[in-house]
Amino acid sequence: MFLDSDDDYKPNSCEVLYDTITKENVDMVFGTYNKVHNNGKVSSATPKYFKGKDNIIVENIDKNMDLIRTPPSLWTKIFREDFIKTNNIIFPEKFLVKMQFL
């Protein structure tokens, strides 16, 4: 799980994501997020093709091409450790302060 220094999670977000990735035994789980504007206004940043849906389970990207349209952010997602290691996913050192797997 990754968090940018200018972002924060709702109180139970980590537990919900962790419980879901454990229960469903999937490689990645991601959640929705809100955008806080400079004037303090908060708006939903959920892509329109996912609004109104509680859960979407995709076994293959070909089964839901809407996933291609999701913003490429790490901070909305939790990844299974072996998924990152098996696929040799690495991050440039200047962007990675510390990576710890649960």
Secondary structure, DSSP 8 states (H G I E B T S, - for coil): ----TT----TTHHHHHHHHHHHHT-SEEE---EEE-TTS-EEE---GGGTT-S----SSGGG-GGGGGS---STTEEE-HHHHHHTT----GGG-S-----
